[in-house]
Amino acid sequence: MPAVTPLLALIIFVAGTLAGSLGALLGIGGGIFLVPFLNLGMNFPLQAAAAISLTTVIATSSSVSAGRSGKQLINLRLGMVLEVATAAGSLLGGLTAQMLPQATLQLLFGIMSSIVALIMLTRIRRRNVLLDPSIDPGVLGGRFHEDESGGIVTYRVKRLPVALIASFIAGNVSSLLGVGGGVIKVPVLNAWCGIPMRAAAATSAFMIGVTATAGAVIYYGHGELQ
């Protein structure tokens, strides 16, 4: 564990600002950027990096949710349904992280990042939009005003069981690797569950604060939160 000097604190502050900005934009919390930086660049143990990242994700989620709530991008009903599965996975992930060696966690981080990148690359120029804005979006669907087109975007939620399973896995990975969970939820909601990218990112950002809290408490209890 490196000694925290004023220079190191400044470097981490700048890195956290950049990671938080990207995390807020994409709805993934920023941990996917911050954890590798702390672990590989600053020589923090992966568990300590994950604990720090989860704590920052709570702040990112709070600020993003407050900023986007007026634009109706956050699907509160869907988010609350999926959060049950995500929080359960987060608690399990936080406990599992205490039993795995750092090399295994690093390998899992690399595999997970690669899979998510491939999924998102297949979604370029694809949109989950119902062309008729008057169509009923269903119980968990939604609609929001899109600035680009100037119209109303309507969408329905497809494959809810897939979303629930993905949310549980996302919660588990969130606490295990400190990445916030949105890095899995956003691609799955967008690619397979019919949620437009903007709504998926905003809803994920709303959810990851609760997810990160469940995991951060476990790291704090084990003395790994610096």
PASEBA-1860 file (N, C-alpha, C; in nm, 3 decimals):
! residues 226
1> MPAVTPLL> 0.085/-0.120/0.000/0.000/0.000/0.000/0.089/0.125/0.000 ~ 0.081/0.210/-0.101/0.167/0.329/-0.106/0.127/0.432/-0.001 ~ 0.228/0.510/0.043/0.201/0.618/0.138/0.129/0.731/0.064 ~ 0.024/0.783/0.124/-0.056/0.887/0.059/0.008/1.023/0.087 ~ 0.083/1.075/-0.009/0.144/1.207/-0.001/0.052/1.309/-0.066 ~ 0.077/1.440/-0.044/-0.005/1.541/-0.112/-0.005/1.526/-0.264 ~ 0.110/1.489/-0.324/0.117/1.472/-0.469/0.032/1.354/-0.513 ~ 0.041/1.243/-0.439/-0.040/1.125/-0.474/-0.188/1.156/-0.460
9> ALIIFVAG> -0.224/1.231/-0.356/-0.364/1.268/-0.336/-0.414/1.353/-0.452 ~ -0.330/1.444/-0.503/-0.368/1.529/-0.616/-0.386/1.446/-0.742 ~ -0.294/1.352/-0.765/-0.304/1.265/-0.883/-0.432/1.183/-0.880 ~ -0.462/1.126/-0.763/-0.584/1.046/-0.749/-0.708/1.132/-0.764 ~ -0.701/1.255/-0.715/-0.814/1.347/-0.728/-0.845/1.374/-0.876 ~ -0.740/1.402/-0.955/-0.759/1.428/-1.098/-0.812/1.303/-1.168 ~ -0.754/1.187/-1.135/-0.800/1.062/-1.195/-0.945/1.034/-1.159 ~ -0.981/1.061/-1.033/-1.119/1.041/-0.991/-1.216/1.133/-1.063
17> TLAGSLGA> -1.172/1.256/-1.089/-1.257/1.351/-1.163/-1.284/1.301/-1.305 ~ -1.178/1.254/-1.372/-1.195/1.203/-1.508/-1.280/1.076/-1.509 ~ -1.254/0.986/-1.416/-1.330/0.861/-1.409/-1.477/0.889/-1.378 ~ -1.501/0.984/-1.287/-1.639/1.018/-1.253/-1.714/1.081/-1.369 ~ -1.645/1.163/-1.447/-1.708/1.225/-1.564/-1.748/1.121/-1.668 ~ -1.655/1.028/-1.697/-1.686/0.923/-1.793/-1.793/0.829/-1.739 ~ -1.786/0.799/-1.610/-1.886/0.713/-1.550/-2.024/0.774/-1.552 ~ -2.031/0.905/-1.528/-2.161/0.974/-1.532/-2.217/0.977/-1.673
25> LLGIGGGI> -2.130/0.996/-1.771/-2.174/1.002/-1.910/-2.230/0.869/-1.956 ~ -2.167/0.759/-1.915/-2.203/0.626/-1.963/-2.292/0.550/-1.866 ~ -2.311/0.603/-1.745/-2.397/0.536/-1.648/-2.335/0.415/-1.584 ~ -2.201/0.406/-1.582/-2.134/0.286/-1.531/-2.056/0.313/-1.403 ~ -2.057/0.436/-1.354/-2.000/0.466/-1.224/-1.854/0.506/-1.222 ~ -1.779/0.479/-1.325/-1.639/0.521/-1.329/-1.539/0.421/-1.274 ~ -1.586/0.317/-1.205/-1.495/0.220/-1.148/-1.415/0.143/-1.251 ~ -1.471/0.126/-1.369/-1.402/0.054/-1.475/-1.274/0.126/-1.515
33> FLVPFLNL> -1.268/0.257/-1.490/-1.148/0.335/-1.519/-1.061/0.354/-1.395 ~ -1.125/0.373/-1.280/-1.052/0.408/-1.158/-0.979/0.289/-1.098 ~ -1.041/0.171/-1.099/-0.979/0.054/-1.037/-0.847/0.016/-1.104 ~ -0.842/0.004/-1.239/-0.712/-0.027/-1.301/-0.606/0.079/-1.273 ~ -0.649/0.207/-1.269/-0.552/0.313/-1.242/-0.492/0.299/-1.102 ~ -0.578/0.276/-1.003/-0.530/0.264/-0.866/-0.446/0.137/-0.847 ~ -0.489/0.028/-0.910/-0.421/-0.100/-0.892/-0.290/-0.108/-0.971 ~ -0.296/-0.077/-1.100/-0.178/-0.092/-1.186/-0.089/0.032/-1.185
41> GMNFPLQA> -0.151/0.150/-1.178/-0.073/0.272/-1.184/-0.021/0.319/-1.050 ~ -0.101/0.302/-0.945/-0.064/0.354/-0.814/-0.026/0.244/-0.714 ~ -0.029/0.117/-0.758/0.012/0.002/-0.675/-0.075/-0.018/-0.551 ~ -0.203/0.019/-0.558/-0.296/-0.014/-0.451/-0.336/-0.162/-0.465 ~ -0.350/-0.236/-0.357/-0.408/-0.371/-0.367/-0.546/-0.363/-0.432 ~ -0.583/-0.466/-0.507/-0.709/-0.460/-0.582/-0.828/-0.445/-0.489 ~ -0.824/-0.511/-0.373/-0.936/-0.497/-0.278/-0.949/-0.353/-0.229 ~ -0.835/-0.287/-0.202/-0.840/-0.148/-0.157/-0.889/-0.057/-0.269
49> AAAISLTT> -0.843/-0.084/-0.393/-0.888/-0.005/-0.508/-1.038/-0.022/-0.530 ~ -1.087/-0.145/-0.514/-1.230/-0.170/-0.531/-1.311/-0.099/-0.424 ~ -1.262/-0.100/-0.300/-1.333/-0.032/-0.191/-1.342/0.118/-0.215 ~ -1.230/0.178/-0.258/-1.229/0.322/-0.287/-1.324/0.353/-0.403 ~ -1.318/0.269/-0.507/-1.402/0.291/-0.625/-1.551/0.284/-0.590 ~ -1.589/0.185/-0.510/-1.730/0.171/-0.472/-1.779/0.293/-0.396 ~ -1.694/0.348/-0.311/-1.733/0.467/-0.235/-1.754/0.586/-0.327 ~ -1.667/0.602/-0.427/-1.683/0.713/-0.520/-1.805/0.694/-0.609
57> VIATSSSV> -1.840/0.568/-0.637/-1.957/0.540/-0.721/-2.085/0.591/-0.655 ~ -2.090/0.586/-0.522/-2.208/0.636/-0.449/-2.229/0.784/-0.480 ~ -2.119/0.860/-0.479/-2.129/1.003/-0.509/-2.166/1.028/-0.655 ~ -2.106/0.950/-0.744/-2.137/0.964/-0.887/-2.285/0.938/-0.913 ~ -2.336/0.832/-0.854/-2.477/0.796/-0.874/-2.569/0.906/-0.822 ~ -2.536/0.962/-0.706/-2.621/1.066/-0.648/-2.627/1.190/-0.737 ~ -2.510/1.232/-0.787/-2.506/1.354/-0.869/-2.573/1.333/-1.004 ~ -2.549/1.216/-1.065/-2.610/1.189/-1.196/-2.761/1.177/-1.184
65> SAGRSGKQ> -2.808/1.108/-1.082/-2.953/1.092/-1.065/-3.022/1.226/-1.046 ~ -2.960/1.313/-0.967/-3.019/1.445/-0.944/-3.021/1.527/-1.072 ~ -2.917/1.515/-1.154/-2.908/1.596/-1.275/-2.999/1.552/-1.386 ~ -3.028/1.423/-1.394/-3.106/1.371/-1.507/-3.252/1.347/-1.474 ~ -3.289/1.356/-1.346/-3.426/1.320/-1.308/-3.529/1.407/-1.377 ~ -3.498/1.533/-1.402/-3.594/1.622/-1.466/-3.617/1.593/-1.613 ~ -3.526/1.518/-1.674/-3.539/1.485/-1.816/-3.614/1.355/-1.839 ~ -3.660/1.293/-1.733/-3.740/1.171/-1.741/-3.664/1.055/-1.804
73> LINLRLGM> -3.532/1.061/-1.800/-3.453/0.950/-1.854/-3.450/0.833/-1.758 ~ -3.455/0.860/-1.628/-3.449/0.752/-1.529/-3.583/0.682/-1.522 ~ -3.580/0.550/-1.542/-3.701/0.469/-1.529/-3.705/0.418/-1.385 ~ -3.772/0.492/-1.298/-3.772/0.461/-1.155/-3.835/0.326/-1.125 ~ -3.944/0.294/-1.193/-4.013/0.168/-1.165/-3.925/0.048/-1.202 ~ -3.865/0.053/-1.319/-3.776/-0.055/-1.361/-3.653/-0.062/-1.270 ~ -3.599/0.054/-1.235/-3.481/0.057/-1.150/-3.505/-0.006/-1.014 ~ -3.620/0.019/-0.954/-3.649/-0.037/-0.823/-3.669/-0.188/-0.830
81> VLEVATAA> -3.727/-0.236/-0.940/-3.744/-0.381/-0.957/-3.609/-0.451/-0.969 ~ -3.523/-0.396/-1.053/-3.392/-0.458/-1.075/-3.299/-0.442/-0.956 ~ -3.320/-0.338/-0.876/-3.230/-0.311/-0.764/-3.235/-0.421/-0.659 ~ -3.348/-0.490/-0.648/-3.358/-0.600/-0.551/-3.256/-0.708/-0.585 ~ -3.251/-0.746/-0.713/-3.155/-0.848/-0.756/-3.012/-0.796/-0.747 ~ -2.992/-0.668/-0.781/-2.858/-0.612/-0.781/-2.799/-0.604/-0.641 ~ -2.879/-0.561/-0.545/-2.829/-0.549/-0.407/-2.793/-0.686/-0.350 ~ -2.873/-0.788/-0.383/-2.843/-0.924/-0.336/-2.709/-0.971/-0.393
89> GSLLGGLT> -2.688/-0.946/-0.523/-2.562/-0.984/-0.584/-2.445/-0.907/-0.528 ~ -2.467/-0.781/-0.492/-2.361/-0.697/-0.438/-2.312/-0.749/-0.303 ~ -2.404/-0.789/-0.217/-2.366/-0.844/-0.088/-2.284/-0.971/-0.105 ~ -2.326/-1.058/-0.196/-2.253/-1.182/-0.221/-2.114/-1.153/-0.278 ~ -2.106/-1.056/-0.370/-1.978/-1.022/-0.431/-1.878/-0.967/-0.329 ~ -1.926/-0.883/-0.238/-1.838/-0.828/-0.137/-1.779/-0.936/-0.047 ~ -1.858/-1.038/-0.016/-1.809/-1.149/0.066/-1.712/-1.236/-0.013 ~ -1.743/-1.260/-0.142/-1.658/-1.344/-0.226/-1.521/-1.281/-0.247
97> AQMLPQAT> -1.517/-1.149/-0.259/-1.391/-1.078/-0.285/-1.289/-1.101/-0.175 ~ -1.335/-1.129/-0.054/-1.243/-1.150/0.057/-1.173/-1.285/0.049 ~ -1.225/-1.376/-0.035/-1.171/-1.512/-0.040/-1.087/-1.538/-0.163 ~ -1.085/-1.445/-0.260/-1.013/-1.469/-0.385/-0.880/-1.394/-0.385 ~ -0.775/-1.453/-0.442/-0.646/-1.384/-0.452/-0.652/-1.271/-0.554 ~ -0.560/-1.176/-0.542/-0.561/-1.060/-0.630/-0.545/-1.098/-0.777 ~ -0.461/-1.196/-0.807/-0.439/-1.238/-0.946/-0.570/-1.284/-1.011 ~ -0.652/-1.356/-0.935/-0.780/-1.403/-0.987/-0.874/-1.286/-1.014
105> LQLLFGIM> -0.876/-1.190/-0.923/-0.961/-1.073/-0.941/-0.917/-0.992/-1.064 ~ -0.786/-0.979/-1.085/-0.736/-0.907/-1.202/-0.776/-0.978/-1.331 ~ -0.769/-1.111/-1.332/-0.809/-1.188/-1.449/-0.958/-1.170/-1.478 ~ -1.040/-1.176/-1.373/-1.184/-1.155/-1.390/-1.214/-1.016/-1.443 ~ -1.141/-0.917/-1.395/-1.161/-0.779/-1.440/-1.134/-0.768/-1.590 ~ -1.024/-0.828/-1.636/-0.990/-0.822/-1.778/-1.091/-0.893/-1.866 ~ -1.136/-1.011/-1.823/-1.234/-1.088/-1.901/-1.366/-1.012/-1.910 ~ -1.412/-0.960/-1.796/-1.538/-0.887/-1.793/-1.534/-0.764/-1.882
113> SSIVALIM> -1.425/-0.689/-1.877/-1.413/-0.568/-1.959/-1.416/-0.601/-2.107 ~ -1.351/-0.708/-2.146/-1.345/-0.747/-2.288/-1.483/-0.788/-2.339 ~ -1.556/-0.865/-2.259/-1.690/-0.910/-2.301/-1.784/-0.792/-2.318 ~ -1.781/-0.700/-2.223/-1.868/-0.582/-2.231/-1.835/-0.497/-2.352 ~ -1.706/-0.482/-2.381/-1.665/-0.402/-2.498/-1.719/-0.464/-2.627 ~ -1.713/-0.596/-2.640/-1.763/-0.663/-2.760/-1.913/-0.644/-2.776 ~ -1.986/-0.654/-2.663/-2.132/-0.636/-2.669/-2.167/-0.496/-2.717 ~ -2.099/-0.395/-2.662/-2.131/-0.257/-2.698/-2.093/-0.226/-2.843
121> LTRIRRRN> -1.986/-0.286/-2.894/-1.947/-0.262/-3.033/-2.051/-0.315/-3.130 ~ -2.123/-0.419/-3.091/-2.228/-0.473/-3.179/-2.353/-0.385/-3.181 ~ -2.363/-0.289/-3.087/-2.483/-0.206/-3.077/-2.467/-0.070/-3.145 ~ -2.355/-0.045/-3.210/-2.335/0.083/-3.277/-2.440/0.101/-3.387 ~ -2.505/0.219/-3.387/-2.608/0.256/-3.485/-2.736/0.172/-3.474 ~ -2.758/0.107/-3.360/-2.884/0.035/-3.337/-2.960/0.106/-3.225 ~ -3.091/0.120/-3.243/-3.171/0.192/-3.144/-3.294/0.111/-3.106 ~ -3.333/0.119/-2.976/-3.451/0.050/-2.925/-3.563/0.151/-2.907
129> VLLDPSID> -3.627/0.187/-3.018/-3.727/0.293/-3.015/-3.853/0.247/-3.087 ~ -3.971/0.273/-3.026/-4.098/0.252/-3.094/-4.131/0.377/-3.173 ~ -4.155/0.363/-3.301/-4.172/0.479/-3.388/-4.297/0.558/-3.355 ~ -4.401/0.493/-3.304/-4.525/0.563/-3.270/-4.521/0.603/-3.122 ~ -4.507/0.732/-3.089/-4.496/0.774/-2.949/-4.624/0.753/-2.868 ~ -4.737/0.728/-2.936/-4.863/0.709/-2.865/-4.881/0.566/-2.816 ~ -4.792/0.474/-2.855/-4.801/0.335/-2.814/-4.778/0.322/-2.664 ~ -4.855/0.236/-2.600/-4.840/0.212/-2.456/-4.706/0.144/-2.429
137> PGVLGGRF> -4.620/0.203/-2.346/-4.490/0.142/-2.319/-4.496/0.022/-2.226 ~ -4.612/-0.008/-2.169/-4.625/-0.120/-2.078/-4.596/-0.080/-1.934 ~ -4.596/-0.178/-1.845/-4.582/-0.152/-1.702/-4.444/-0.095/-1.668 ~ -4.339/-0.153/-1.727/-4.203/-0.113/-1.691/-4.133/-0.030/-1.798 ~ -4.200/-0.005/-1.909/-4.141/0.075/-2.015/-4.144/0.223/-1.981 ~ -4.113/0.306/-2.079/-4.113/0.449/-2.052/-4.103/0.531/-2.177 ~ -4.103/0.661/-2.160/-4.086/0.754/-2.271/-4.017/0.879/-2.220 ~ -3.942/0.944/-2.308/-3.872/1.067/-2.271/-3.852/1.152/-2.395
145> HEDESGGI> -3.831/1.280/-2.372/-3.808/1.373/-2.481/-3.662/1.367/-2.523 ~ -3.639/1.351/-2.652/-3.503/1.343/-2.704/-3.465/1.474/-2.771 ~ -3.358/1.536/-2.721/-3.315/1.665/-2.773/-3.269/1.657/-2.918 ~ -3.205/1.545/-2.955/-3.149/1.533/-3.090/-3.257/1.539/-3.198 ~ -3.363/1.461/-3.178/-3.469/1.455/-3.278/-3.582/1.553/-3.249 ~ -3.589/1.602/-3.124/-3.697/1.691/-3.086/-3.829/1.621/-3.063 ~ -3.828/1.486/-3.062/-3.951/1.410/-3.045/-3.953/1.331/-2.915 ~ -4.059/1.252/-2.900/-4.076/1.168/-2.782/-4.032/1.026/-2.816
153> VTYRVKRL> -3.942/0.973/-2.736/-3.894/0.836/-2.753/-3.972/0.744/-2.661 ~ -4.030/0.638/-2.716/-4.106/0.541/-2.639/-4.038/0.405/-2.649 ~ -4.033/0.332/-2.539/-3.971/0.199/-2.543/-4.042/0.106/-2.446 ~ -4.034/-0.023/-2.474/-4.088/-0.127/-2.387/-3.974/-0.215/-2.336 ~ -3.995/-0.270/-2.217/-3.895/-0.359/-2.159/-3.919/-0.501/-2.208 ~ -3.816/-0.560/-2.266/-3.822/-0.698/-2.314/-3.737/-0.786/-2.223 ~ -3.770/-0.913/-2.219/-3.688/-1.014/-2.150/-3.653/-0.970/-2.007 ~ -3.756/-0.945/-1.927/-3.734/-0.904/-1.788/-3.652/-1.005/-1.709
161> PVALIASF> -3.674/-1.137/-1.726/-3.588/-1.233/-1.653/-3.440/-1.215/-1.685 ~ -3.408/-1.183/-1.810/-3.269/-1.159/-1.847/-3.215/-1.037/-1.773 ~ -3.297/-0.933/-1.763/-3.256/-0.812/-1.691/-3.232/-0.840/-1.543 ~ -3.317/-0.925/-1.483/-3.301/-0.958/-1.342/-3.174/-1.040/-1.317 ~ -3.149/-1.138/-1.404/-3.028/-1.219/-1.390/-2.904/-1.133/-1.410 ~ -2.908/-1.047/-1.513/-2.795/-0.958/-1.540/-2.772/-0.863/-1.423 ~ -2.880/-0.818/-1.359/-2.867/-0.727/-1.245/-2.802/-0.796/-1.126 ~ -2.839/-0.923/-1.103/-2.775/-0.998/-0.995/-2.626/-1.015/-1.022
169> IAGNVSSL> -2.593/-1.052/-1.146/-2.452/-1.068/-1.184/-2.379/-0.935/-1.174 ~ -2.445/-0.828/-1.218/-2.384/-0.695/-1.213/-2.354/-0.654/-1.070 ~ -2.447/-0.682/-0.978/-2.425/-0.651/-0.838/-2.308/-0.730/-0.782 ~ -2.300/-0.857/-0.821/-2.190/-0.942/-0.775/-2.056/-0.890/-0.826 ~ -2.050/-0.860/-0.956/-1.926/-0.810/-1.015/-1.891/-0.672/-0.959 ~ -1.995/-0.593/-0.931/-1.973/-0.460/-0.876/-1.891/-0.465/-0.748 ~ -1.934/-0.547/-0.653/-1.862/-0.556/-0.526/-1.732/-0.634/-0.540 ~ -1.732/-0.732/-0.629/-1.613/-0.815/-0.645/-1.496/-0.735/-0.702
177> LGVGGGVI> -1.526/-0.646/-0.799/-1.421/-0.575/-0.870/-1.426/-0.423/-0.850 ~ -1.529/-0.373/-0.783/-1.537/-0.230/-0.756/-1.577/-0.145/-0.874 ~ -1.652/-0.201/-0.969/-1.681/-0.128/-1.093/-1.822/-0.068/-1.098 ~ -1.901/-0.086/-0.994/-2.030/-0.019/-0.992/-2.147/-0.095/-1.050 ~ -2.124/-0.196/-1.133/-2.232/-0.277/-1.186/-2.292/-0.226/-1.315 ~ -2.286/-0.095/-1.338/-2.343/-0.039/-1.460/-2.273/-0.087/-1.585 ~ -2.148/-0.127/-1.571/-2.071/-0.173/-1.686/-2.132/-0.300/-1.744 ~ -2.210/-0.374/-1.666/-2.281/-0.491/-1.717/-2.426/-0.457/-1.746
185> KVPVLNAW> -2.490/-0.384/-1.656/-2.633/-0.355/-1.672/-2.664/-0.273/-1.797 ~ -2.583/-0.171/-1.821/-2.612/-0.084/-1.937/-2.607/-0.161/-2.068 ~ -2.502/-0.239/-2.097/-2.501/-0.315/-2.223/-2.615/-0.415/-2.234 ~ -2.648/-0.484/-2.124/-2.755/-0.583/-2.129/-2.891/-0.517/-2.149 ~ -2.918/-0.411/-2.075/-3.046/-0.342/-2.090/-3.062/-0.286/-2.231 ~ -2.951/-0.237/-2.287/-2.957/-0.179/-2.421/-2.962/-0.285/-2.530 ~ -2.882/-0.389/-2.519/-2.870/-0.488/-2.627/-2.984/-0.589/-2.628 ~ -3.031/-0.633/-2.512/-3.125/-0.744/-2.508/-3.259/-0.713/-2.443
193> CGIPMRAA> -3.272/-0.599/-2.377/-3.396/-0.571/-2.304/-3.475/-0.453/-2.360 ~ -3.431/-0.398/-2.473/-3.509/-0.296/-2.542/-3.502/-0.156/-2.484 ~ -3.404/-0.126/-2.399/-3.394/0.006/-2.336/-3.299/0.093/-2.418 ~ -3.342/0.210/-2.462/-3.250/0.301/-2.533/-3.127/0.333/-2.448 ~ -3.016/0.361/-2.512/-2.890/0.380/-2.442/-2.898/0.489/-2.336 ~ -2.961/0.603/-2.369/-2.969/0.713/-2.273/-3.048/0.673/-2.149 ~ -3.161/0.606/-2.169/-3.243/0.563/-2.056/-3.174/0.453/-1.976 ~ -3.104/0.363/-2.044/-3.032/0.255/-1.975/-2.921/0.313/-1.888
201> AATSAFMI> -2.847/0.412/-1.942/-2.738/0.472/-1.866/-2.790/0.549/-1.745 ~ -2.897/0.626/-1.763/-2.952/0.705/-1.653/-3.012/0.615/-1.544 ~ -3.085/0.511/-1.586/-3.145/0.419/-1.489/-3.036/0.343/-1.414 ~ -2.932/0.303/-1.485/-2.820/0.235/-1.421/-2.751/0.325/-1.319 ~ -2.729/0.451/-1.357/-2.665/0.546/-1.266/-2.747/0.565/-1.139 ~ -2.880/0.561/-1.154/-2.969/0.571/-1.038/-2.952/0.450/-0.947 ~ -2.931/0.332/-1.006/-2.924/0.208/-0.930/-2.789/0.183/-0.864 ~ -2.681/0.224/-0.928/-2.549/0.180/-0.882/-2.509/0.238/-0.747
209> GVTATAGA> -2.573/0.347/-0.705/-2.542/0.401/-0.573/-2.581/0.305/-0.462 ~ -2.701/0.246/-0.474/-2.745/0.147/-0.375/-2.659/0.022/-0.383 ~ -2.628/-0.019/-0.507/-2.544/-0.138/-0.528/-2.407/-0.119/-0.462 ~ -2.345/-0.003/-0.486/-2.212/0.023/-0.432/-2.214/0.032/-0.280 ~ -2.320/0.085/-0.224/-2.329/0.096/-0.079/-2.327/-0.042/-0.014 ~ -2.401/-0.137/-0.073/-2.405/-0.272/-0.016/-2.267/-0.336/-0.014 ~ -2.190/-0.314/-0.120/-2.056/-0.372/-0.125/-1.955/-0.296/-0.041 ~ -1.963/-0.163/-0.042/-1.866/-0.081/0.031/-1.872/-0.107/0.181
217> VIYYGHGE> -1.989/-0.136/0.233/-2.003/-0.165/0.376/-1.920/-0.287/0.414 ~ -1.918/-0.388/0.327/-1.842/-0.511/0.356/-1.692/-0.481/0.355 ~ -1.646/-0.405/0.254/-1.503/-0.370/0.249/-1.464/-0.287/0.372 ~ -1.552/-0.196/0.411/-1.525/-0.113/0.529/-1.514/-0.200/0.654 ~ -1.601/-0.298/0.665/-1.599/-0.386/0.781/-1.471/-0.469/0.791 ~ -1.407/-0.495/0.675/-1.282/-0.570/0.674/-1.159/-0.479/0.678 ~ -1.181/-0.347/0.696/-1.069/-0.255/0.709/-0.995/-0.226/0.579 ~ -1.061/-0.245/0.465/-0.994/-0.227/0.336/-1.028/-0.094/0.268
225> LQ> -1.115/-0.015/0.330/-1.150/0.115/0.274/-1.057/0.221/0.332 ~ -0.967/0.273/0.246/-0.869/0.373/0.290/-0.935/0.510/0.301
END
